[in-house]
Amino acid sequence: MNFYENELKALKRSGRYRTREVVTNLVHDFASNDYLGLSHKKELHEKTSYELSKLDIHSSKASMLVNGYHQIHKDFEDALCEANEFSAGIVMGSGFNANIALIESLVRKGDTLFMDELYHASGVLATQLNSVNVVFFKHNDMKELRYLLANSPAQRKIIAVEGIYSMDGDLCPREVFEIADETKSILIVDEAHSSGVIGKKLMGIFDYYGVEVKDNYIKMGTLGKAYGSFGAFILASEHIVEYLLNRAKPIIYATSLSLYDTLLAHNSLRYILENSEELKEQIKRRQEIVFQELGVKVEGLIVPLLIADNKKVLKIKDDLYKLGFAVGGIRQPTVPHAIIRLIVRLGESEESLMALCKKLVELK
């Protein structure tokens, strides 16, 4: 019985129908979020596997609050705190769950969440789970944010922004940190697409702006993108971490992050810190190629190309795939207007990137 036949037909007519495609190494990958190409670094996998093989167990076994919090987790949390200058941290299963944990637990009755209108879908979903009082402000509009905060009677005010926005590829303004301080607001920064990509040490937007970490700041990042692993982390003050451990359901009731993924991410963190200068140079060269060939200036590694036609986006995506290039064809509701999303990963050569850019110019 086809219960959703009409809905699926409507998606196909509008060019919004989605399918899964098994990954192949026969095409150049300019679609995934493996920003630094660490998923291809065999030495990281081999080092992690060797370290794990020496332990008595190989899985986390339980929630981190019920005998599932291992020294491996603590060591990685401590390393993240040191690298990012935060006082406490939690590693967990995914960035999606991390956003739900933060927003569902932090925004209580009488509080208001002020969220950038382009914030990730996981954060938007979290606002609907517990009847969160949320106000969306125009993307990166600090003037509107100031106005909304000044006229809010909320007991606690919480701001949610992204370091680099996943579809537009632009940065949150430096001013948002100042606004949070002036209004005594909690500031959540989703660094899924900026951690490992920008900053003096490639630690993300805090590092990029040289922001001094304060007790009202929260940093969330993923391990499945630049870190070439899986999972996520939350960094905050000891007070906020203590609260999350006692109230955030995705932390309390979920099995803790796998030991392999935690170890792999820790080894990736070491690799990024030890090779930050070389990695930054490689990032800079790819940004220069994109500007030279496409006329697009980016601060990170996400290049959005507006097409505004769902069917044309799919055709460009399919044509490029036949030529040996995988790119993202992003459509509604993920974005307001269809785009080709190009990830200029360090896992692909500069020559391949240049060839792709030239093909894009022809197909657009």
N, C-alpha and C positions, 0 to 999 in steps of 0.2 A: 504494500500500500504506500503510495507516494504522497505523504502528508503535506510536503512543502513544494509540490511540483510547480504551482503558480509563482511562488516566490523565486524559485530558481530560474524559471523562464524569464521573469522580469529582470533579474540580474544579468542574464545573458543578452537580452535586448539592449540594455543600457551600457554594455561593455564593462560591467563591474563584476563579472563572474570570475572566481578564482580557482586555481588548481595547484596541486603540489607537483614539483618536478624533482626527480632524483638528481642529486649533484653529480656532475661529471668533471673530471680534470682535463677534458679535451678542449675546453674553452677557457679564455682568460676571465678571471673572476673580478669584475668591477661592480658587483652587486652586494656582496656580503659586508658585514660590519667588522670583519677581521682586519682592523685598520693598519696594524703594524706587521701583518703577515706572520704572526707568531704561531698560528695554527700549523704552519709548515716547518717550524723549527724542531726537527727531530730530537736535537739534544735536550730540549726542554722536556719532551715526553719521556725520553730515556732516563734522564736524571730523576724525574718524578717517579717513574715506575720502579727504579732501583731503590729509592728512599722508602717507598711504600712497601716493597717486598721485604724489608728488614723489620717491619713492625709485626706485632702479634695478630693484629686485625687489619682488615682492608676496607671496612665500611663503617659509617658513623653510628649505625644501629638504632638511634632514637632521637627524640627531641633534645635540643641542647640543654633543656631544663630537666630532663629525665635521663641522665647518664649518657647523653649524646654529645657532650661538649668536650672535645679532645684537645690535647696540647697543640696539635697541628692547627686547630682553629685559633687558639689563643695566640700562638706565635705569629700567624698571619695577621690577625687583628692588631697586634702590637706593632708589626712592621708597617701596616697601613697608617696607623696613628702617627708613627714617627715620620714617615715620608710626607704625610699631609698636615702634620702639626695639630692634630686633634687629640683629645685626651682619652677617648673611649670609642669602641667600635663593636659591630656585630656583623658576622658573615652569615648569609642565608641563601635560599634556593634560587631566586631570580630577581631581576630588577622589577618585574611586574609585581611580584609579591612584596618587594621592599616598598614600593609606592603605596600599595594597599595597606601595609603595616603602618606606615608613617601617617597617612592621612586619616584612616579609619580610627586610629587610636589617639592621635594628637588633638584632633578637633572635637572638643566636647560641647555639651549644651551651653549656650551663651557665647561660644566662640565663633569667629568667622574666618573662613579660608579665602584668601585673595589669590586667584590662580590665573596665570597667563593663559589666554584663550587657545594657544597652541601647545599647551602642556600635554604630555603623553597620555594616551588612552587609558592606561592603567590608573593614573591619577584621577582622571575624570570618572572612571568606574568606581573608584573608592569613595567619591563624594556621594554616590547613589546608594551605597550599602548601608549606611547608618544615618540617613537623613542629614548629612552634613550641610551646614549653612555655608554655601559657597557663592562667591561673587567673582565672575570672570572679568578681567580687564583686557583692553586691546593689546595685541602683541607688542611687547617691549615699550609700551606707552607709560613712561614713568610719571608723567604729569597726571594721567588719569588715576594711576595707582595712588599717588599722593592724595588726590582729592577723595578717593574712596576711603582710604585709611583715616583721613582727617574727619570724615563725617560718619564714621562707624562707632556705634555704642558698644561694640563687642568687648567681652571680658578679656579674651585673649585674641590677638590678631596673628594670623599665620600666612606667610607669603610663599607661593610655590612657583619656581621658575626652572628653566633648564640651562645648563652651561652652554651647550651647543644644541640648537633645536634640530630634531632628527630629520625633518623634511626640508626646512628652509636653509639649514646649515649656518644660520647666523648665531651670534653670541648674545647672551643676556647683557644688559648694560652694567657697567661698574657701579652706577648710581643705585642699583637695587640694594646693595649692601649698606649704603649710607641711609637709605630710606628705612630699612629694617632697624638700624640702630636708633635713628631719630624717633621712630614711633614705638620702640620697644617691642617689635614684632619678632616672632620666630621666623627664620628664613630657611626653607627647604630648597636645596639646589640639586636637581637631577643631573648628574654628571655622566650619564650613560654614554654619551657621544663626545665628551670632552676629556674625560680621564684617560690618560695615555696618549693624548693627541696634541694638547696645547700646554703652554707653561714652560718656565725655565727648566723644570725637572720632568716635564710632561705629565704632571699630576692633575692638570685640569684648570678650570676657570679661577679657582682661588689662587693657584700658583701663577696663572697668566696675569692676573691683575695685581698680584702681590698683596692680597688681602690678609690681614692679621685675623686669625681665627678667634671668634668670640663665643660665649656660651649660648647665644641665640641662633647660631648657625648650625645647619645640618647638611651634610654632604652624603648623597647616595650615588653609588656607581655600580656598573655591571662588570662582570668578569668574562662574559661571553663575547665581548667585542675586542677592544684593544688588547686585553689580557690573554686572549686565545684560549680561554677555559670555559667555565660555566658557573653561574651563581651571581651573587651581588654582595655589596657591603653597605652598611650605614655607619657614618662617623659623626659623632656629636660630643656634647659634654657628658661627663659621668652621670650627671643628674638625669638627662634626657634618655641615655642608654638604660639606666636603671628603670625608668618609667616604661620604656618600650618592652623590656624583658618581662614586665609585670602586666602589660595591657595589650600588646600587639599580637593578635591571634595568629598571623602567619609565622611569627617567631615561636610562640608558645606551643602551638599544636602541630607544627610541621617537623619532619625529620631533619636534623641538621645537615648542612651542606656536606656532600661526599668528601671523603678524605683525599681521594685522587684529585678532584677539581680544586680543592683548597691548596694542596701542595703544588699543583701545576700553576695556579694563579700566583702563589708566593714566589715560585721560581721565575715567573714572568715579570713580577714586580722588580725582582733583583736585576733581571736582564734590562728592563727599561731604564732603571736608575743608573746602571753601569754603562749603558750605551746611549744615553739621552742626547749627547751632542751629535753623534752620527745619525741617529734617528731623526732629529730635528732638521738636519741638513737634507735628508732624503724627503721629508715632508715638504720642505721649502721648494725643492726642485720640482716636485709634482704640482705644487700650487702655481709655480711659474709657467709650467707647460699648459695648465688649464687656462690661465690668463692669456697666454700667447696664442693658443689655438681656438679657444671658445670665447675669449673676452670676459670671462667670469672671474672675479676676485673672491677667494674664500679664505677664512681664517683657520678652518679645520680641514677635513678630508671629504666632506659631503658637498657634492655639486648638483644642485637642483636645476633642471632645464625645463622651463614652462612650455608645455605643448597645448594644454587646455582642450584636448580632444581624446576621449578614452580609446576609441578605435585606432586613431593614429599612433597613440602611445604604444599600444599593443603591437601594431605593425612595425614600428621602429625597433621595439624590443626584440621581436621575432627575427627581423632582418639582420640585426646585429648578432643575434645568437647564431644564425646561419653562417655569419662571417667569422665566428669564433670568439665573440665577446658577450659575456653575461652582464646585463645592467638591470636596474630596477625600473619597472613600469608601474608607477604608483597612481592609483585612482581614488575616487571618492568611496567611502567617507574618510579615508585616511588623510586626504588633502582636499582643499576646496576645488582645485582644478588640476587635471591630470599632468603629471610631470615624468620626465625621465630622471631617475636618481642615480647619479654616478658616484661610486665610492673609489677614490683614487688611492687604493691600498698600496702599502709598501710591499705586499706580497707579489705584485706584478711589476714588470720592468718599466722604466721610463719610455723605452721604445714602444712597448705595447700600448701604453697610455697615449702616446702621441698618435699612433696609428688609429686608435679608437676615436680620439677627438676629431681627426680628419674625416672619418666615416660619419660621425655625428653631424658634422657641418653639411655633408652631402645629403644626408637623410632628412634633416630638419626642413 
